[in-house]
């Protein structure tokens, strides 16, 4: 019986270590904005600008403008209205810092 206990103990220890790595990775993604792509960051800004809206993000892309500047394009659908409406924006990032935001479709009511 002892002979079988050691392999089981080792397997459970390895499993515990691996699950700990997965949890640590998820926590670092939640805390570290650099682990989120620029499109995801722009999508978060869209959702924060209209906090009570039900917005589904349909696409997000990012393109280099130069070595330091990128533009993220995000498009989605606002589903909390009688008729679903498009929502889209562009976010400018310089060295990973948001420097510009423009609505290209939809947006909050004035």
N, C-alpha and C positions, 0 to 999 in steps of 0.2 A: 504494500500500500504506500509506503514511503517513496518507493521508486516512481510512482505516478504523480506524486504531489509536487516534486520539483519542476517538471516540465509545465505543469498547470500554473504554478506560481510564477514561473518566468514568462509564460504567455500573458498572464493577466498584468504583470508589471510592464511588459512591452506595450500592451493595449492601452494601459493608463498613460504611458508616456506619449503615445501617438495621439490620443484624444486631447491631451494637454497642449500639444503643438497646434492642433486644429483650433482649439479655443483661443490660444494666444494669437493666432493669425487673424481670427475674426475680430478680436478686440482691437488689434492694431489697425485693421481696416476702419473700424468705427471711430477710432480716436485720431488716426493719422490721415488728414485730408489729401496728402500726397499719394496715398494708395488708391484714391478715387480718380478716375480719368477726368479730363477737363470737360468733356461732354456731360458726365454725371454731376459735376459741380455746377455747371450751367443749368441743368435740369433741376437741381435742388433750389437754385435761385428762382426759377420760374414758379416752382411750387410754393416757395416762401412768399412770393409777391402776391399770390392769391391763396391765402392759407385755407379758406373754407371751400375751395373748388376741388372737384374730383378730376384730376388731370392724369391721363395716361400718356406717358412718353412713348412715342412711336419710333423716333430715330434721333441719334445724336452722333455727330462727327466732329473732328477737330482737324484743322489744316494749319500748316506752318506758313507764316507770313515772312518771317526771317528767322535768324538763329535764336532770337530772344522772344519773338512774338508769335502767338497762336490765336486762332479764332475758332471757337466752338459754335456749331450750328445745332440747335435742338428744336424738334418739332413734336407736337403732341396733339391730343384731342381733349377738349374740356367736356366732360360727360355729365356735369351737374345741371346743365341748362335743358330747356325743352327740346331744343335741337342741338345735337353735338356740334361743337364749334372748334375750328383749328386754333392752336396756340403755338407760336414759334418765337424764338429769340436768338440773338447772337451775343456771345460773350467774348470780349477781348482779354487776353492774358499776356502779361509781360513778365518773364522770369517766374511764371507760375502764379502771379498775383493778378487778381481781377482788376482791370483798368478801364473796362467799358462794358456797357450792357444796352442792348437795343431790342425792343419788341419788333418783330417782323410780321406777326399775325396775332390777332387777339390781344390779350393783355387785360389788366384790371380796368374796370370802368373809371373814367375820370372823376 
